[in-house]
């Protein structure tokens, strides 16, 4: 029984981590886009 629970927990954790990573990369992308816009407006 414990092995099954361990596997389930691992899968749950993996899903949570994947979701967190996606959220982080989205935020990162937005920040990069903002920086690019700032750089463009400064250059022109």
N, CA, C and O atoms as CSV, one atom per row, in Angstrom:
chain,resi,resn,atom,element,x,y,z
A,1,UNK,N,N,0.809,-1.209,0.000
A,1,UNK,CA,C,0.000,0.000,0.000
A,1,UNK,C,C,0.852,1.272,0.000
A,1,UNK,O,O,0.583,2.218,-0.742
A,2,UNK,N,N,1.866,1.273,0.834
A,2,UNK,CA,C,2.674,2.490,0.958
A,2,UNK,C,C,3.353,2.838,-0.358
A,2,UNK,O,O,3.509,4.014,-0.687
A,3,UNK,N,N,3.761,1.808,-1.120
A,3,UNK,CA,C,4.423,2.068,-2.402
A,3,UNK,C,C,3.483,2.809,-3.349
A,3,UNK,O,O,3.881,3.756,-4.027
A,4,UNK,N,N,2.227,2.360,-3.381
A,4,UNK,CA,C,1.240,3.013,-4.249
A,4,UNK,C,C,1.088,4.477,-3.850
A,4,UNK,O,O,1.067,5.369,-4.699
A,5,UNK,N,N,0.982,4.709,-2.535
A,5,UNK,CA,C,0.840,6.088,-2.065
A,5,UNK,C,C,2.054,6.922,-2.437
A,5,UNK,O,O,1.936,8.089,-2.810
A,6,UNK,N,N,3.229,6.300,-2.331
A,6,UNK,CA,C,4.458,7.021,-2.668
A,6,UNK,C,C,4.454,7.426,-4.134
A,6,UNK,O,O,4.797,8.557,-4.480
A,7,UNK,N,N,4.065,6.496,-4.988
A,7,UNK,CA,C,4.026,6.784,-6.429
A,7,UNK,C,C,3.024,7.907,-6.708
A,7,UNK,O,O,3.305,8.829,-7.474
A,8,UNK,N,N,1.841,7.814,-6.067
A,8,UNK,CA,C,0.823,8.851,-6.257
A,8,UNK,C,C,1.342,10.200,-5.797
A,8,UNK,O,O,1.168,11.210,-6.479
A,9,UNK,N,N,1.985,10.210,-4.630
A,9,UNK,CA,C,2.537,11.460,-4.107
A,9,UNK,C,C,3.559,12.038,-5.065
A,9,UNK,O,O,3.588,13.243,-5.312
A,10,UNK,N,N,4.401,11.161,-5.604
A,10,UNK,CA,C,5.436,11.628,-6.527
A,10,UNK,C,C,4.796,12.254,-7.759
A,10,UNK,O,O,5.230,13.305,-8.232
A,11,UNK,N,N,3.751,11.591,-8.277
A,11,UNK,CA,C,3.074,12.122,-9.463
A,11,UNK,C,C,2.429,13.463,-9.157
A,11,UNK,O,O,2.508,14.399,-9.953
A,12,UNK,N,N,1.781,13.548,-7.980
A,12,UNK,CA,C,1.153,14.809,-7.575
A,12,UNK,C,C,2.192,15.907,-7.488
A,12,UNK,O,O,1.990,17.016,-7.982
A,13,UNK,N,N,3.315,15.581,-6.849
A,13,UNK,CA,C,4.391,16.564,-6.706
A,13,UNK,C,C,4.879,17.008,-8.074
A,13,UNK,O,O,5.111,18.194,-8.306
A,14,UNK,N,N,5.032,16.043,-8.985
A,14,UNK,CA,C,5.511,16.362,-10.326
A,14,UNK,C,C,4.560,17.335,-11.009
A,14,UNK,O,O,4.985,18.301,-11.642
A,15,UNK,N,N,3.268,17.065,-10.869
A,15,UNK,CA,C,2.261,17.940,-11.485
A,15,UNK,C,C,2.354,19.345,-10.897
A,15,UNK,O,O,2.314,20.341,-11.619
A,16,UNK,N,N,2.480,19.403,-9.569
A,16,UNK,CA,C,2.579,20.704,-8.900
A,16,UNK,C,C,3.819,21.453,-9.366
A,16,UNK,O,O,3.769,22.650,-9.648
A,17,UNK,N,N,4.942,20.725,-9.443
A,17,UNK,CA,C,6.187,21.362,-9.874
A,17,UNK,C,C,6.074,21.859,-11.310
A,17,UNK,O,O,6.517,22.963,-11.627
A,18,UNK,N,N,5.478,21.038,-12.179
A,18,UNK,CA,C,5.311,21.439,-13.575
A,18,UNK,C,C,4.484,22.714,-13.676
A,18,UNK,O,O,4.820,23.627,-14.429
A,19,UNK,N,N,3.397,22.767,-12.908
A,19,UNK,CA,C,2.527,23.944,-12.925
A,19,UNK,C,C,3.288,25.171,-12.438
A,19,UNK,O,O,3.173,26.254,-13.012
A,20,UNK,N,N,4.065,24.992,-11.376
A,20,UNK,CA,C,4.837,26.105,-10.816
A,20,UNK,C,C,5.865,26.589,-11.829
A,20,UNK,O,O,6.067,27.791,-11.998
A,21,UNK,N,N,6.518,25.634,-12.508
A,21,UNK,CA,C,7.529,26.006,-13.503
A,21,UNK,C,C,6.895,26.788,-14.638
A,21,UNK,O,O,7.448,27.785,-15.102
A,22,UNK,N,N,5.721,26.327,-15.087
A,22,UNK,CA,C,5.028,27.027,-16.169
A,22,UNK,C,C,4.702,28.451,-15.757
A,22,UNK,O,O,4.885,29.394,-16.526
A,23,UNK,N,N,4.211,28.594,-14.518
A,23,UNK,CA,C,3.856,29.920,-14.023
A,23,UNK,C,C,5.090,30.805,-13.969
A,23,UNK,O,O,5.044,31.976,-14.348
A,24,UNK,N,N,6.196,30.236,-13.495
A,24,UNK,CA,C,7.442,31.005,-13.382
A,24,UNK,C,C,7.932,31.428,-14.755
A,24,UNK,O,O,8.336,32.576,-14.943
A,25,UNK,N,N,7.901,30.515,-15.716
A,25,UNK,CA,C,8.404,30.844,-17.044
A,25,UNK,C,C,7.515,31.900,-17.701
A,25,UNK,O,O,8.000,32.747,-18.451
A,26,UNK,N,N,6.216,31.844,-17.417
A,26,UNK,CA,C,5.314,32.872,-17.948
A,26,UNK,C,C,5.679,34.237,-17.392
A,26,UNK,O,O,5.767,35.219,-18.130
A,27,UNK,N,N,5.891,34.291,-16.075
A,27,UNK,CA,C,6.279,35.546,-15.433
A,27,UNK,C,C,7.586,36.034,-16.026
A,27,UNK,O,O,7.735,37.215,-16.341
A,28,UNK,N,N,8.535,35.118,-16.177
A,28,UNK,CA,C,9.854,35.442,-16.708
A,28,UNK,C,C,9.716,36.036,-18.108
A,28,UNK,O,O,10.369,37.023,-18.447
A,29,UNK,N,N,8.856,35.415,-18.912
A,29,UNK,CA,C,8.642,35.880,-20.278
A,29,UNK,C,C,8.087,37.299,-20.274
A,29,UNK,O,O,8.522,38.145,-21.055
A,30,UNK,N,N,7.121,37.557,-19.387
A,30,UNK,CA,C,6.528,38.897,-19.304
A,30,UNK,C,C,7.572,39.927,-18.923
A,30,UNK,O,O,7.607,41.026,-19.478
A,31,UNK,N,N,8.432,39.562,-17.962
A,31,UNK,CA,C,9.491,40.484,-17.527
A,31,UNK,C,C,10.439,40.770,-18.687
A,31,UNK,O,O,10.817,41.918,-18.921
A,32,UNK,N,N,10.822,39.714,-19.412
A,32,UNK,CA,C,11.730,39.890,-20.546
A,32,UNK,C,C,11.099,40.785,-21.606
A,32,UNK,O,O,11.766,41.651,-22.171
A,33,UNK,N,N,9.805,40.572,-21.875
A,33,UNK,CA,C,9.108,41.405,-22.860
A,33,UNK,C,C,9.115,42.871,-22.435
A,33,UNK,O,O,9.339,43.765,-23.251
A,34,UNK,N,N,8.866,43.106,-21.141
A,34,UNK,CA,C,8.879,44.485,-20.634
A,34,UNK,C,C,10.249,45.105,-20.827
A,34,UNK,O,O,10.371,46.250,-21.262
A,35,UNK,N,N,11.294,44.328,-20.495
A,35,UNK,CA,C,12.659,44.839,-20.632
A,35,UNK,C,C,12.969,45.160,-22.085
A,35,UNK,O,O,13.603,46.171,-22.385
A,36,UNK,N,N,12.515,44.288,-22.994
A,36,UNK,CA,C,12.745,44.522,-24.421
A,36,UNK,C,C,12.068,45.807,-24.860
A,36,UNK,O,O,12.652,46.609,-25.590
A,37,UNK,N,N,10.831,46.001,-24.413
A,37,UNK,CA,C,10.093,47.220,-24.761
A,37,UNK,C,C,10.816,48.456,-24.244
A,37,UNK,O,O,10.944,49.452,-24.955
A,38,UNK,N,N,11.292,48.385,-22.989
A,38,UNK,CA,C,12.019,49.510,-22.406
A,38,UNK,C,C,13.281,49.801,-23.205
A,38,UNK,O,O,13.599,50.959,-23.475
A,39,UNK,N,N,13.994,48.757,-23.578
A,39,UNK,CA,C,15.234,48.922,-24.333
A,39,UNK,C,C,14.939,49.558,-25.689
A,39,UNK,O,O,15.680,50.428,-26.147
A,40,UNK,N,N,13.858,49.123,-26.324
A,40,UNK,CA,C,13.487,49.667,-27.628
A,40,UNK,C,C,13.149,51.147,-27.524
A,40,UNK,O,O,13.607,51.957,-28.331
A,41,UNK,N,N,12.349,51.492,-26.529
A,41,UNK,CA,C,11.931,52.893,-26.391
A,41,UNK,C,C,13.128,53.778,-26.057
A,41,UNK,O,O,13.158,54.954,-26.419
A,42,UNK,N,N,14.113,53.208,-25.366
A,42,UNK,CA,C,15.301,53.983,-25.019
A,42,UNK,C,C,16.181,54.189,-26.256
A,42,UNK,O,O,16.795,55.242,-26.426
A,43,UNK,N,N,16.232,53.173,-27.110
A,43,UNK,CA,C,17.111,53.244,-28.287
A,43,UNK,C,C,16.552,54.206,-29.330
A,43,UNK,O,O,17.309,54.955,-29.948
A,44,UNK,N,N,15.235,54.196,-29.532
A,44,UNK,CA,C,14.660,54.996,-30.612
A,44,UNK,C,C,14.533,56.468,-30.276
A,44,UNK,O,O,14.063,57.251,-31.102
